[in-house]
Amino acid sequence: MSEGAKLLNFWIDINLFRHNQRKNSKVQILASDLYEKYIKQNAELYIDFPSNLVEGIHKSYLKTEKSFYNDIFDDLSEFVYDTLNEYYFPAFKNSENYKKLQKELEIDEILYSRLIQSNMISTEISE
């Protein structure tokens, strides 16, 4: 689901932006980068945020430098989280892709378990 993927990408980027502000990271993401990528009309990964959140972004640009994280980003994050949690994640869990992934993980877990067991057996014999 492309809309869900865009929301997930935004969620990752907003958390990187938040983390970068607190840790003086070398990876710099600016508020204007997020705006250009997700919020502005005709953006590459445009997300149709509620108008009050978009207005909040515009107001924050008047008060704060575009390189700083501020409270409006918490509101955007909350909107994205709620949308993913209430719609896209449940839809994904009911999809064939999820069932396929679940099966692959079960197979990987069985293989990993067997690998661990075989390592334990060979260790016991060599001692």
Residue pairs with C-beta under 8 A, 6 or more apart in sequence:
1 88
1 91
1 92
3 47
3 88
4 84
4 87
4 88
4 91
4 92
6 38
6 45
6 46
6 47
7 47
7 80
7 83
7 84
7 88
8 84
8 88
9 45
10 34
10 38
10 45
10 47
10 76
10 80
11 77
11 80
11 81
11 84
13 29
13 33
13 34
13 37
13 38
14 34
14 73
14 76
14 77
14 80
15 77
16 27
16 29
17 29
17 30
17 31
17 33
17 34
17 69
17 73
18 69
18 73
18 77
19 25
20 27
20 28
20 29
21 68
21 69
28 67
30 66
30 67
31 57
31 60
31 61
31 64
31 66
31 67
31 68
31 69
31 70
31 73
32 66
32 67
34 73
35 43
35 57
35 66
36 43
36 44
37 43
37 44
37 45
38 45
38 46
38 47
39 46
39 47
39 49
39 54
39 57
40 46
47 80
49 76
49 79
50 79
53 72
53 75
53 76
53 79
56 72
56 75
57 72
57 76
59 72
60 70
60 71
60 72
63 70
64 70
92 98
